[in-house]
């Protein structure tokens, strides 16, 4: 039994379906928002939107008891809060890390669609980039 079957057996179908629709949309736009962090005129909007995306994923995945997703979302949300509070730009290391995070959430999107078990989190994602080197 995969992640989708597990969700369907434990939660109302409409809740699961709504989560999957919103999750898919957020994952699809993550990369664009991350790349927009390089553009000074889009930085503030993008960092705030990315924060909201990870906050929303954290909340929904926590409700649905998708622990891996909830924990990684919380980790990224904390990092994004630190970035948006203390920095006016991000470096390439941070962009690369966020793109790798986006890839992880994309893999989970595929896992949900294919009803597979969730792919394990790559340990390299749990090491924050040097946020001070801007």
C-alpha positions as CSV (number, residue, x, y, z in Angstrom):
1,X,0.0,0.0,0.0
2,X,1.4,3.4,-1.0
3,X,1.0,6.9,0.4
4,X,-2.1,7.7,-1.6
5,X,-3.9,4.5,-0.5
6,X,-2.9,5.2,3.1
7,X,-4.3,8.7,2.9
8,X,-7.5,7.5,1.3
9,X,-8.1,4.9,3.9
10,X,-7.5,7.3,6.8
11,X,-9.1,10.6,5.6
12,X,-12.1,11.7,3.6
13,X,-11.5,11.5,-0.1
14,X,-12.4,15.2,-0.7
15,X,-9.7,16.3,1.9
16,X,-7.1,14.1,0.3
17,X,-8.0,15.2,-3.2
18,X,-8.0,18.9,-2.3
19,X,-4.5,18.4,-0.6
20,X,-3.2,16.7,-3.7
21,X,-4.5,19.5,-6.0
22,X,-3.0,22.3,-3.9
23,X,0.2,20.4,-3.3
24,X,0.7,19.7,-7.0
25,X,0.2,23.4,-7.8
26,X,2.6,24.6,-5.1
27,X,5.3,22.1,-6.2
28,X,4.9,23.1,-9.8
29,X,5.6,26.8,-9.0
30,X,8.4,26.3,-6.4
31,X,11.2,26.3,-8.9
32,X,10.0,29.6,-10.6
33,X,9.8,31.3,-7.2
34,X,13.2,30.0,-6.2
35,X,14.8,31.3,-9.5
36,X,13.0,34.6,-9.0
37,X,15.0,35.1,-5.8
38,X,17.9,36.1,-8.0
39,X,15.9,39.0,-9.4
40,X,16.1,42.1,-7.1
41,X,12.6,43.3,-8.2
42,X,11.0,39.9,-7.4
43,X,13.0,38.9,-4.3
44,X,10.7,40.1,-1.6
45,X,7.6,38.7,-3.2
46,X,9.2,35.4,-4.0
47,X,10.7,34.8,-0.5
48,X,7.4,35.6,1.1
49,X,5.5,33.4,-1.3
50,X,8.0,30.5,-0.7
51,X,7.6,30.9,3.0
52,X,3.8,30.7,2.6
53,X,4.1,27.6,0.4
54,X,6.2,25.7,2.9
55,X,4.0,26.9,5.8
56,X,0.9,25.6,3.9
57,X,2.5,22.3,3.1
58,X,3.7,21.9,6.7
59,X,0.2,22.5,8.0
60,X,-1.6,20.2,5.6
61,X,0.9,17.4,5.7
62,X,0.9,17.6,9.5
63,X,-2.9,17.3,9.5
64,X,-2.7,14.3,7.2
65,X,0.1,12.7,9.3
66,X,2.7,12.7,6.4
67,X,5.5,13.1,8.9
68,X,8.5,13.2,6.5
69,X,6.9,16.0,4.5
70,X,5.7,17.9,7.6
71,X,9.2,17.8,9.2
72,X,11.1,18.9,6.0
73,X,8.5,21.6,5.4
74,X,9.0,22.9,8.9
75,X,12.8,22.8,8.5
76,X,12.6,24.8,5.3
77,X,10.0,27.2,6.7
78,X,12.4,28.0,9.6
79,X,15.3,28.6,7.2
80,X,13.1,30.8,5.0
81,X,12.0,32.8,8.0
82,X,15.6,33.4,8.9
83,X,16.4,34.5,5.4
84,X,13.5,36.9,5.0
85,X,14.1,38.4,8.4
86,X,17.9,38.8,8.2
87,X,18.8,39.1,4.5
88,X,17.9,41.1,1.5
89,X,19.2,38.6,-1.0
90,X,20.3,35.0,-1.2
91,X,23.5,33.4,-2.5
92,X,24.0,30.7,-5.1
93,X,24.5,28.0,-2.4
94,X,21.0,28.9,-1.0
95,X,19.4,28.8,-4.5
96,X,21.0,25.4,-5.2
97,X,19.8,24.1,-1.8
98,X,16.3,25.3,-2.4
99,X,16.2,23.8,-5.9
100,X,17.2,20.5,-4.4
101,X,14.5,20.9,-1.8
102,X,12.1,21.5,-4.6
103,X,13.2,18.3,-6.3
104,X,12.5,16.4,-3.1
105,X,9.0,17.7,-3.0
106,X,8.6,16.9,-6.7
107,X,9.6,13.3,-6.1
108,X,7.0,13.2,-3.4
109,X,4.4,14.6,-5.8
110,X,5.3,11.7,-8.1
111,X,5.1,9.2,-5.2
112,X,1.6,10.5,-4.3
113,X,0.5,10.3,-7.9
114,X,1.8,6.7,-8.4
115,X,0.7,5.5,-4.9
116,X,4.3,4.7,-3.9
117,X,5.9,4.9,-0.5
118,X,7.4,8.3,0.0
119,X,11.0,8.6,-1.2
120,X,13.4,9.0,1.7
121,X,14.7,12.5,2.4
122,X,18.3,13.0,1.1
123,X,20.4,13.8,4.1
124,X,22.3,16.5,2.2
125,X,19.0,18.5,2.3
126,X,19.2,18.7,6.1
127,X,22.4,20.8,6.1
128,X,21.6,24.4,5.7
129,X,23.6,26.4,3.2
130,X,25.7,29.3,4.5
131,X,23.1,31.9,4.8
132,X,25.6,34.6,5.8
133,X,27.6,34.5,2.6
134,X,25.5,37.0,0.6
